[in-house]
């Protein structure tokens, strides 16, 4: 994942435009396809949780798309801190903690959760055990289309063992993403 310098930007919209452009230019078409899914879900979702924030591209996407509350979880916000001020005026909670820490079960429910943290199946599985019971509508996973992808394997296993979830979309462009939907 490319890291850019956006310290010159004036607001969150400019930050999002520039970081998305950099990611698409560097990684190719389809790399940010999950962003479009986040945007489309904003009409029915108000709350957003993200596991793995990096510089804040998808968090910015969620904020400017209209999510009313954002919960960001990362083991280290060092890459995000230079841009945190751009989120002033948005309801953002930051949890600098391992994304599979059981203490996170106390932060409440959310409508949509994005998992883009440590791209290993066992780690994704542990995150799902902690967070999935508190997600009301959707879970999005980035980087699910790779020749030896263990993240998608964990997603498939989770769906097989949890009848109240199904795969709504499996996008195989670039690194891919998967969207799970909770059945009502």
Beta strands, then each sheet from edge to edge (+ up, - down):
strand 1: 47-51
strand 2: 69-74
strand 3: 91-96
strand 4: 110-115
strand 5: 135-142
strand 6: 165-171
strand 7: 177-182
sheet 1: 3+ 2+ 1+ 4+ 5+ 7- 6+
end
